[in-house]
Amino acid sequence: MTTDFEEMFELAPVSLWLEDYSGLRALFAAWRAEGVTDLRAFLNADHGRVAACSQQLKVLRVNRRTLELFGATDLQHLVANLHRVFRDAMIEPHINELVALWDGELRFSSQTVNYALKGEAQGERLDIVVNGSVLPGHEHDWSRVLVAIEDITQRSRAEMALAEAERYARGLFADSPVSLWVEDFSAIKHLIDDVRAKGIDDFRVFTQVHPEFVERCMQEIRVIDVNRRTLEMFRAPDKATLLKNLDQIFRDEMHPPFTEQLIDLWNGKLFQTREVVNYGLDGERINVLLQFSVLPGAETDWHLVQVALIDITARKKAEAYLEYLGKHDVLTKLRNRAYFEDELNRLERRGPWPVTVVAIDLNRLKSINDRSGHAAGDALLRRAGEVLGKVADKPVCAARIGGDEFVLLIPGGDAHAGAVLMDRVQSLVELNNSFYSGAVLSLAMGCATAQQGERLETTVSRADDRMMAAKREFYVGAGVDRRATQSGGLT
């Protein structure tokens, strides 16, 4: 007749094993008699001793769930294949169980791996939790030990998948080629909500009237983490140094875009992109493309924000250089003809008046090119650029508008201002010649002034005519045929 205990054992939803450990107890007694005191060290010195322990364990009975779990047809099938069930990663947990019993514990527990007799050729892996207990009344000989095995394979796989996903995400964060910041904006959310609760409608005007509010918000940003690229980008030796010196990174030009960022947040824009300027801890200016995003799940309090910073300094320098090339002459570093013509049109529309034009031409350039080569001529042009660049203090504009043709524009300057400027140019020419050997720098100049309402194009022509007259005088004085040495004026 089946007892309630037997029925409960058979129908239990977990794998149950009834085993006899008396042989193990006898083996332990023999080892103690031989002087063994540290069982863990004894077993680790020779894993064959662990196998000897396992051979002393006799399986008396298993329940239905055990056969299902391990894919065994019956108890005999299971016992005959225990070497396939208990292997590989089970050594260390099994040693822990044996040590617990050696130390006088009547219960043991471990998490380990077994293998079913089904599935793959090597057996289906089972992640399990083992709980064993010497049954009451058998403490003296361990002849009855109940072992319960809980299958946690699905849970372990889910945990491993989660851990792998976390490692993957962490790797993406840590090794990203972009500077990544995880920040807490919850204090800023409270500040903005307080302002809204006070009835403020126009937040932009509020920030203009209360710049200290923007400063307060900037101070309330809490940086949770940064990645490796961030340390490299901002020249920080470690995270602690970076976080301690954030005021050196976010300063000066950062305040206006941060104000715009707050205004966007006020208006519910939780993803933002803008160009800003930061600074490395070495003081170097860094142009940055900032991408700001409140992470999913943090929309209500902004406690998790990701900020991605892409270093666009090289791009900005390239853009600035292209803009420079569009407005400057590469050889002399002065403004080019395109800029000069735009400036003429601007001055003609808006002034200030009067406007004085000084037309300038480089003497002897053709003869120097013919005699010494174009490299010598280019060197003389660069020297002319050095001289004229020194007098081009705002609002004066100095431009090279042709091969050897230059012009100075003096907004708001009268004829006297033009004469003073030409004297200054002549003095600088003489100083320049004292520093250079070889070809002598010589400039022919002519000046004209336009009053409001006059066409500046006509003024340029008058200045050009006066420059040509000065050039003729130079060549007559030098006893040189002008037609053989130069090519013409501004027009």
C-alpha positions in Angstrom: 0.0 0.0 0.0 1.4 3.4 -1.1 2.0 5.8 1.8 1.3 9.5 1.6 5.1 10.2 1.8 5.7 7.9 -1.2 3.0 9.6 -3.2 4.3 13.0 -2.4 7.8 11.9 -3.3 6.7 10.5 -6.6 4.5 13.5 -7.7 6.7 16.3 -6.4 7.2 19.0 -9.1 11.0 19.1 -8.4 13.5 16.3 -9.0 14.0 14.3 -5.8 16.7 11.7 -5.1 16.9 9.4 -2.1 20.5 8.4 -1.6 22.7 6.4 0.7 25.8 8.3 1.8 27.0 5.8 4.4 29.9 4.7 2.2 31.0 8.4 2.0 30.9 8.7 5.8 33.1 5.6 6.1 35.6 6.9 3.5 35.8 10.2 5.5 36.5 8.3 8.7 39.3 6.4 7.0 40.9 9.7 5.7 40.6 11.3 9.1 42.4 8.3 10.5 45.2 8.8 8.0 45.6 12.4 9.2 43.6 14.4 6.7 42.4 17.7 8.2 41.9 20.0 5.2 39.5 18.1 2.9 39.3 20.9 0.3 43.1 20.9 -0.2 43.2 17.1 -0.1 40.6 16.8 -2.9 42.0 19.6 -5.0 45.4 18.0 -4.9 43.9 14.9 -6.7 40.5 15.1 -8.4 40.5 11.3 -8.5 39.7 11.5 -4.8 36.5 13.4 -5.7 35.6 10.5 -8.0 36.2 8.1 -5.2 33.7 10.1 -3.1 31.1 10.0 -5.8 31.5 6.2 -6.1 30.4 5.9 -2.5 27.0 7.5 -3.1 24.2 5.1 -3.8 21.0 6.2 -5.5 18.1 4.4 -3.9 15.2 6.0 -5.6 14.3 9.0 -7.8 10.9 10.4 -8.6 9.0 10.9 -11.9 10.2 14.5 -12.3 13.8 13.3 -12.2 13.4 10.8 -15.0 11.6 13.5 -17.1 14.3 16.1 -16.3 17.3 13.9 -17.2 15.6 12.0 -20.0 16.0 8.6 -18.4 13.6 5.7 -19.0 13.9 4.3 -15.4 16.1 4.3 -12.4 18.5 1.7 -13.8 19.0 3.7 -17.0 19.7 6.8 -15.0 22.2 5.1 -12.6 24.0 3.4 -15.4 24.6 6.8 -17.1 25.5 9.0 -14.0 28.9 9.5 -15.5 27.2 11.4 -18.4 25.0 13.4 -16.0 27.6 14.5 -13.5 30.7 15.9 -15.3 32.7 18.9 -16.4 31.7 22.0 -14.4 30.4 19.9 -11.5 33.7 19.3 -9.7 34.0 22.6 -7.7 30.3 22.6 -6.5 30.6 18.9 -5.6 33.7 19.6 -3.6 31.8 22.4 -1.7 29.1 19.8 -0.8 31.6 17.3 0.4 33.4 19.9 2.5 30.1 20.9 4.1 29.4 17.3 5.2 33.1 16.9 6.3 32.7 19.9 8.6 29.6 18.4 10.3 26.9 20.1 8.4 23.8 17.9 7.7 22.6 20.2 4.9 24.4 21.3 1.7 23.4 23.5 -1.2 25.1 24.5 -4.5 24.4 25.8 -7.9 25.9 23.6 -10.6 25.6 22.1 -14.1 24.3 18.6 -14.9 23.5 17.1 -18.3 20.4 15.3 -19.5 20.6 12.0 -21.4 18.6 13.6 -24.3 19.1 16.4 -26.8 22.5 17.0 -28.2 25.1 14.3 -28.7 27.0 15.5 -25.5 23.8 15.8 -23.6 21.5 18.8 -23.0 23.0 21.2 -20.4 20.9 21.7 -17.3 21.6 24.6 -14.9 20.4 23.4 -11.5 20.2 24.3 -7.8 21.0 21.3 -5.5 19.8 21.1 -1.9 20.6 18.1 0.1 19.7 17.0 3.7 20.6 14.0 5.9 17.1 12.8 6.9 16.3 12.8 10.6 17.2 9.5 12.4 20.1 8.9 10.0 22.6 11.4 11.3 24.8 8.7 12.7 25.5 6.9 9.4 24.1 9.2 6.6 22.3 6.2 5.2 19.4 8.3 4.0 20.0 11.6 2.3 17.3 13.5 0.3 18.5 15.6 -2.6 16.2 18.1 -4.4 17.2 19.4 -7.8 15.6 22.6 -9.1 15.9 23.2 -12.9 16.9 26.9 -13.4 18.1 26.5 -17.0 15.7 29.0 -18.4 16.4 31.5 -15.6 20.1 31.1 -16.1 19.9 31.5 -19.8 17.8 34.7 -19.3 20.4 36.0 -16.8 23.2 35.1 -19.1 21.5 36.8 -22.0 20.8 39.9 -19.8 24.5 39.9 -18.6 25.6 39.6 -22.3 23.3 42.4 -23.3 24.7 44.6 -20.4 28.3 43.8 -21.4 27.4 44.6 -25.0 25.8 47.9 -24.1 28.6 48.7 -21.7 31.1 48.0 -24.4 29.2 50.3 -26.8 29.3 53.0 -24.2 32.9 52.5 -23.0 34.5 52.0 -26.4 32.3 54.4 -28.5 34.4 56.7 -30.8 32.1 59.5 -29.7 32.2 61.2 -26.3 29.3 60.0 -24.3 27.9 61.4 -21.0 25.2 60.0 -18.8 23.7 62.8 -16.7 20.9 63.5 -14.2 18.8 66.5 -15.1 16.2 65.9 -12.4 17.2 69.0 -10.3 16.9 71.1 -13.5 13.4 69.6 -14.1 12.4 70.8 -10.5 13.7 74.3 -11.1 11.9 74.6 -14.5 8.7 73.2 -13.0 8.9 75.8 -10.1 9.2 78.6 -12.6 6.2 77.3 -14.6 4.2 77.0 -11.3 4.8 80.7 -10.6 2.9 81.6 -13.8 5.8 82.4 -16.1 4.7 82.0 -19.7 7.6 83.4 -21.7 10.6 81.4 -20.6 13.0 83.1 -23.0 12.3 86.5 -21.6 12.6 85.0 -18.1 16.1 83.7 -18.9 17.1 87.1 -20.3 15.9 88.9 -17.2 17.4 86.2 -14.8 20.7 85.0 -16.2 21.5 83.7 -12.7 18.8 81.0 -13.3 20.7 79.6 -16.3 23.9 79.6 -14.2 22.0 77.8 -11.4 20.8 75.1 -13.8 24.3 74.6 -15.2 25.5 74.0 -11.6 22.7 71.4 -11.0 23.8 69.0 -13.8 25.0 65.8 -12.2 27.3 63.7 -14.3 26.7 60.0 -13.6 29.3 58.5 -16.0 31.5 59.3 -19.0 33.3 57.0 -21.5 36.9 56.6 -22.4 36.6 58.8 -25.5 35.4 61.7 -23.3 38.7 61.5 -21.2 40.7 61.6 -24.4 38.7 64.4 -26.0 39.0 66.7 -23.0 42.6 65.7 -22.1 41.7 64.3 -18.7 43.9 61.7 -17.1 40.9 60.1 -15.3 37.2 60.5 -14.6 37.7 62.1 -11.2 39.9 64.8 -12.6 37.4 65.5 -15.4 34.4 65.8 -13.0 36.3 68.0 -10.6 37.1 70.5 -13.4 33.8 70.7 -15.3 33.8 74.5 -14.9 36.9 74.6 -17.1 35.2 72.6 -19.8 31.7 74.3 -19.9 32.3 78.1 -19.9 32.2 81.3 -21.9 30.5 80.5 -25.2 28.6 77.6 -23.6 26.1 79.8 -21.8 24.0 80.9 -24.8 23.5 77.4 -26.3 22.8 76.0 -22.8 20.1 78.7 -22.4 18.6 77.5 -25.8 18.8 73.9 -24.5 16.7 74.9 -21.4 14.2 76.7 -23.6 13.8 73.6 -25.7 13.3 71.5 -22.6 10.7 74.0 -21.4 8.9 73.5 -24.7 9.0 69.7 -24.3 11.8 69.0 -26.8 13.6 66.1 -25.2 15.9 65.4 -28.1 18.1 68.2 -29.3 21.1 68.8 -31.6 23.3 71.9 -31.7 26.8 73.1 -32.2 28.6 74.4 -29.1 32.1 75.3 -27.9 33.8 73.4 -25.0 37.4 73.5 -23.7 39.9 70.8 -23.0 41.6 70.8 -19.6 44.7 72.0 -21.4 42.7 75.1 -22.4 42.3 74.2 -26.0 39.1 75.3 -27.7 37.0 72.3 -28.9 34.1 72.8 -31.4 31.5 70.2 -30.6 28.3 68.8 -32.2 26.1 68.1 -29.1 23.2 65.6 -29.2 21.1 65.6 -26.1 18.4 63.0 -25.3 16.3 62.3 -22.3 16.4 58.5 -22.2 13.2 56.4 -22.4 11.6 55.9 -19.0 13.0 59.2 -17.7 10.7 61.5 -19.5 8.8 62.5 -16.4 11.7 63.6 -14.2 14.8 63.7 -16.6 16.8 61.5 -14.2 18.7 59.9 -17.1 20.0 61.9 -19.9 22.5 60.9 -22.6 24.7 63.6 -24.2 26.8 62.6 -27.2 29.6 65.0 -28.1 31.3 64.8 -31.6 34.5 66.7 -32.0 34.0 68.9 -35.1 37.0 71.2 -34.5 38.8 70.0 -37.7 35.7 70.5 -39.7 35.2 74.0 -38.3 38.8 74.9 -39.0 38.4 73.6 -42.6 35.2 75.7 -43.0 36.9 78.8 -41.6 39.8 78.3 -43.9 37.5 77.9 -46.9 35.7 81.1 -45.8 39.1 82.7 -45.4 40.1 81.7 -49.0 36.8 83.1 -50.3 37.7 86.5 -48.9 41.5 86.6 -48.9 44.4 86.5 -51.3 46.5 83.5 -50.4 49.9 85.1 -51.4 49.6 88.4 -49.6 47.1 87.5 -46.9 45.1 90.7 -47.8 41.5 90.7 -48.8 40.7 89.6 -52.4 38.9 91.3 -55.2 35.6 89.6 -54.5 35.6 90.9 -50.9 36.7 94.4 -52.2 33.7 94.6 -54.6 31.3 93.4 -51.9 32.7 96.1 -49.5 32.3 98.8 -52.2 28.6 97.9 -52.6 28.1 97.8 -48.9 29.7 101.2 -48.3 27.8 102.7 -51.2 24.5 101.6 -49.6 25.2 102.2 -45.9 28.4 104.3 -45.6 29.8 105.8 -43.4 30.6 108.8 -45.4 32.9 110.2 -46.7 34.8 107.2 -48.2 38.4 107.5 -49.2 40.1 105.2 -51.7 43.8 104.8 -52.0 44.9 103.0 -55.3 48.3 101.3 -55.1 50.5 99.6 -57.7 53.8 97.7 -57.2 56.6 99.3 -59.2 59.1 97.2 -61.3 57.2 93.9 -60.8 57.5 92.9 -64.4 61.2 93.6 -64.7 61.9 91.7 -61.4 59.9 88.7 -62.7 61.8 88.8 -66.0 65.2 89.2 -64.4 64.9 87.1 -61.3 61.9 84.8 -61.8 58.4 84.7 -60.5 59.5 83.5 -57.1 61.3 86.8 -56.6 58.2 88.7 -57.8 56.0 86.7 -55.4 58.4 87.5 -52.5 58.0 91.2 -53.4 54.2 90.9 -53.5 54.3 89.2 -50.0 56.3 92.1 -48.7 53.7 94.6 -50.1 51.1 92.5 -48.3 53.1 92.8 -45.0 53.2 96.6 -45.3 49.6 97.1 -46.3 48.4 94.6 -43.7 50.0 96.7 -41.0 47.9 99.8 -41.9 44.6 97.8 -42.3 43.4 98.6 -38.8 39.6 98.6 -38.6 37.7 100.1 -40.4 40.4 100.3 -43.1 40.3 97.5 -45.6 43.4 96.5 -47.6 42.9 94.3 -50.7 44.9 92.8 -53.6 42.6 93.2 -56.6 45.0 92.2 -59.4 48.5 91.0 -60.2 50.4 94.0 -58.7 47.3 96.1 -57.9 46.2 97.0 -54.4 43.6 99.2 -52.8 42.9 100.7 -49.4 39.3 101.6 -48.4 38.9 104.1 -45.6 35.2 104.2 -44.5 34.4 107.6 -42.8 37.8 108.9 -43.8 38.3 112.2 -45.7 41.2 113.3 -48.0 43.4 114.2 -45.0 42.9 110.7 -43.6 44.0 109.3 -47.0 47.1 111.5 -47.1 48.1 110.4 -43.6 47.6 106.8 -44.5 49.8 107.1 -47.6 52.5 108.7 -45.5 52.3 105.8 -43.1 52.5 103.3 -46.0 55.6 105.0 -47.3 57.3 105.0 -43.9 56.5 101.2 -43.6 57.9 100.6 -47.1 61.2 102.3 -46.1 61.3 100.2 -42.9 60.6 97.1 -44.9 63.4 97.7 -47.3 65.8 98.0 -44.4 65.1 94.5 -43.4 65.4 92.9 -46.9 68.3 92.7 -49.3 67.9 92.4 -53.1 64.9 93.9 -54.8 63.6 97.2 -53.4 60.0 97.5 -52.6 58.4 100.5 -54.2 54.7 101.5 -54.4 52.9 104.1 -56.5 49.8 105.5 -54.8 46.9 107.7 -55.6 44.0 108.9 -53.4 40.4 110.1 -54.0 37.5 110.8 -51.6 33.8 110.3 -52.2 31.0 112.2 -50.5 27.5 110.7 -49.9 25.6 110.3 -53.1 28.7 109.8 -55.3 29.5 106.5 -57.0 32.4 104.7 -55.4 33.3 103.2 -58.8 34.0 106.7 -60.0 36.1 107.4 -56.9 38.1 104.3 -57.5 38.8 105.4 -61.1 40.0 108.9 -59.9 42.3 107.2 -57.3 43.6 104.9 -60.1 44.3 107.9 -62.4 46.3 109.6 -59.6 48.2 106.4 -58.9 49.0 106.1 -62.6 50.3 109.7 -62.6 52.5 108.9 -59.6 53.7 105.8 -61.4 54.7 107.8 -64.5 56.6 110.2 -62.3 58.5 107.3 -60.7 59.6 105.8 -64.0 60.5 109.2 -65.5 62.6 109.9 -62.4 64.2 106.5 -62.7 64.9 107.0 -66.4 63.0 103.8 -67.3 60.5 103.1 -70.1 57.3 102.5 -68.2 55.8 100.5 -71.0 58.5 97.8 -70.6 58.1 97.5 -66.8 54.4 97.5 -65.9 51.0 96.6 -67.2 48.5 99.2 -66.1 46.2 100.4 -63.3 43.0 99.3 -61.4 40.6 99.7 -64.3 
